Amino acid sequence: LFFLLPSLHFWTGFLGKEALLFLLMVVLLKQLKLKIFNWSFIATFLLIFLIRPHVFFMLVVAFTLALLLEKGFSKVLKRNILLVTTATFLVFIPIFFTYFLKINMFDMDAIQEMFLGLAQHSEVNGNSKIDLLNTSIFSRIAYLLFMPLPFLYDIKNLFQWMASIENMYFIAVLLYVIFFFIKNKVSFIRLRIDQRFAFIASFLLIILFGSYLYNLGLGNRMRVMFLPYLFYVLITVINSKLQNESKTN
């Protein structure tokens, strides 16, 4: 059912950053599921940093939290995990600000000017702008996940109509998942490390993208970076539950 999403095929159907990032995130998840923590695992993280640095930071946090929530880890190991994560941020955040954003990370005026420039850019570009200065992060997250929708948004072109159909499908899937989880009393406490990582990563990425979403078209492209992980968790959890029930019966 996940592959019925048109935007997945649209944004990954040609050679570009989204397609490469999608591939790397899938490789990363597979390596985590197989518990392959070698140089190729680190290289996958580094390649993600080169393509989308802000996504890299969210994935590092998600990976750290997934490890810290793993049972059986000693306090010393968890402390070392936190130290490695802290060192990673101390090294890569200055690189991100200097070479990607081209600003001084300690210059708050420059950071504020960059945000205002983004807000001004949203005012004059695109048919589906979102006012960064007059919307909350919660409303932007709602736009990111569910808009446009018929009768709730002023749909202006064929592309937005296609996106609205996809959003109705996505809402239907979420309603089914909520019903299934409540009915079967599914708990996220017993998630595998790969499922836990994918769930935390999708949650963090939704918050990240919602923090600066200024265009619905941009939001449609952003979904490729978190919906695959979210669907992965939902599909694997539901399948595991159904398989366990079939074995019991």
C-alpha positions in Angstrom: 0.0 0.0 0.0 2.9 2.3 0.6 3.9 2.2 -3.1 0.5 3.7 -4.0 1.8 7.1 -3.0 2.4 9.0 -6.2 4.8 11.5 -4.7 7.2 8.6 -3.8 7.6 7.7 -7.5 7.7 11.3 -8.6 10.5 12.5 -6.4 12.6 9.2 -6.6 12.0 8.5 -10.3 14.9 10.6 -11.5 18.5 11.1 -10.5 18.5 13.9 -7.9 19.1 14.5 -4.2 15.8 13.0 -3.1 16.4 9.8 -4.9 20.0 9.5 -3.6 18.8 10.3 0.0 16.0 7.8 -0.2 18.5 5.1 -1.3 20.9 6.0 1.5 18.2 6.0 4.2 17.0 2.6 3.0 20.5 1.3 3.1 21.0 2.8 6.6 17.8 1.1 7.9 18.8 -2.2 6.4 22.2 -2.0 8.0 20.6 -1.2 11.3 18.2 -4.1 11.0 21.0 -6.5 10.3 23.1 -4.8 13.0 26.0 -4.1 10.6 28.0 -1.4 12.4 31.1 -1.1 10.3 32.8 1.5 8.0 30.0 1.2 5.4 27.5 2.2 8.1 29.5 5.3 8.9 30.0 6.1 5.2 26.3 6.0 4.7 25.8 8.6 7.5 28.5 10.8 6.0 27.0 10.7 2.5 23.6 11.7 4.0 25.4 14.6 5.6 26.8 15.8 2.2 23.3 15.6 0.6 21.0 16.9 3.5 23.0 17.9 6.6 19.9 18.7 8.6 18.5 15.3 7.9 21.8 13.8 9.0 21.6 15.5 12.5 18.0 14.1 13.0 19.1 10.6 12.0 22.1 10.8 14.4 19.8 11.8 17.3 17.3 9.0 16.3 20.1 6.4 16.2 21.4 7.5 19.6 18.0 7.4 21.2 17.3 4.0 19.6 20.5 2.7 21.2 19.9 4.2 24.6 16.4 2.6 24.7 17.9 -0.8 23.9 17.7 -3.2 26.9 20.8 -4.8 28.2 23.2 -1.9 27.6 25.3 -1.0 30.5 25.6 2.5 31.9 29.2 2.8 30.7 28.1 1.8 27.1 25.3 4.4 27.2 27.7 7.0 28.4 30.1 6.3 25.6 27.2 6.5 23.1 26.3 9.9 24.4 30.0 11.0 24.2 30.3 9.9 20.6 27.1 11.7 19.7 28.2 14.9 21.4 31.6 14.7 19.6 29.8 14.2 16.3 27.7 17.3 16.8 30.6 19.4 17.9 32.5 18.4 14.7 29.7 18.6 12.1 27.6 21.5 13.3 30.4 24.1 12.6 30.9 22.5 9.2 27.2 22.8 8.5 27.1 26.5 9.4 30.3 27.4 7.7 30.1 25.5 4.4 26.4 24.9 3.9 24.7 27.9 5.4 27.7 30.3 4.9 27.1 32.0 8.2 28.7 32.1 11.7 26.9 29.8 14.0 27.4 32.3 16.9 26.0 35.2 14.9 22.4 35.3 16.0 21.7 38.4 13.8 22.8 36.4 10.7 20.6 33.4 11.7 17.6 35.7 12.2 18.3 37.4 8.9 18.4 34.1 7.2 15.0 33.1 8.7 13.4 36.4 7.7 14.9 36.0 4.2 13.2 32.6 4.0 9.9 34.1 5.1 10.2 36.9 2.4 11.1 34.3 -0.2 7.9 32.4 0.6 5.8 35.5 0.1 6.8 35.9 -3.6 7.3 32.3 -4.8 5.0 29.5 -5.6 1.2 29.0 -5.7 1.0 27.3 -2.2 2.9 29.6 0.1 2.8 29.3 3.9 3.4 32.4 6.0 6.2 31.5 8.3 5.8 34.6 10.5 2.0 34.2 11.1 1.7 30.4 11.5 2.7 28.1 14.4 4.9 25.0 14.0 1.8 22.9 14.8 -0.2 24.3 12.0 2.8 23.9 9.6 3.1 20.3 10.7 -0.6 19.8 9.9 0.0 21.4 6.4 3.1 19.1 5.9 1.1 15.9 6.7 -2.4 16.5 5.4 -2.6 19.5 3.0 -3.9 20.1 0.5 -7.3 18.5 1.0 -10.5 19.1 -1.0 -12.9 21.7 0.6 -10.2 22.6 3.2 -7.7 24.2 0.8 -8.0 26.4 -2.2 -6.7 23.9 -4.8 -5.3 25.7 -7.8 -3.9 23.2 -10.3 -3.8 19.5 -11.3 -0.7 18.8 -9.2 -2.4 20.0 -6.1 -5.5 17.8 -6.9 -3.2 14.8 -7.2 -1.6 15.7 -3.9 -5.0 16.0 -2.3 -6.0 12.5 -3.4 -2.8 11.2 -1.9 -3.5 13.0 1.3 -7.0 11.5 1.6 -5.4 8.1 1.1 -2.8 8.9 3.8 -5.5 9.9 6.2 -7.4 6.7 5.5 -4.3 4.7 6.2 -3.7 6.5 9.5 -7.3 6.0 10.7 -7.0 2.3 9.9 -3.6 2.1 11.8 -5.1 3.9 14.8 -8.1 1.5 14.8 -5.8 -1.5 14.4 -3.4 -0.5 17.2 -6.3 0.3 19.6 -8.1 -2.9 18.8 -5.0 -5.1 19.1 -3.5 -3.2 22.0 -0.2 -2.7 20.0 2.6 -1.2 22.1 5.7 0.6 20.8 7.7 -0.5 23.9 8.7 -3.8 22.3 9.9 -2.4 19.0 13.0 -3.8 17.4 15.9 -1.3 17.2 15.4 -0.7 13.5 11.7 0.0 14.1 12.5 2.3 17.0 15.0 4.2 14.9 12.6 4.6 12.0 9.8 5.8 14.3 11.9 8.3 16.2 13.6 9.5 12.9 10.3 10.1 11.2 8.9 12.0 14.3 12.0 14.2 14.5 12.0 14.9 10.7 8.4 15.9 10.8 9.1 18.5 13.5 12.2 19.7 11.7 10.5 20.2 8.4 7.4 21.8 10.0 9.7 24.3 11.7 10.5 26.0 8.3 7.8 24.8 5.9 7.0 27.8 3.7 5.5 26.0 0.6 3.1 23.0 0.2 5.1 21.9 -2.9 8.2 21.8 -0.8 6.3 19.8 1.9 5.3 17.3 -0.7 8.9 16.7 -1.6 9.9 16.6 2.1 7.6 13.6 2.7 10.0 11.3 0.8 12.4 11.8 3.7 10.0 10.6 6.5 7.0 8.8 5.1 9.1 5.7 4.0 10.3 5.3 7.6 6.9 5.9 9.1 5.3 3.3 6.8 8.1 0.9 7.5 7.3 0.9 11.2 3.5 0.7 10.7 3.8 -2.2 8.1 6.3 -4.3 10.0 4.5 -3.9 13.4 1.1 -4.8 11.9 2.6 -7.7 10.0 4.3 -9.0 13.1 1.0 -8.8 15.0 -0.9 -10.7 12.3 1.8 -13.4 12.0 1.7 -13.9 15.8 -2.1 -14.2 15.8 -2.0 -16.7 12.9 0.6 -18.9 14.8 -1.5 -18.8 17.9 -4.7 -19.8 16.0 
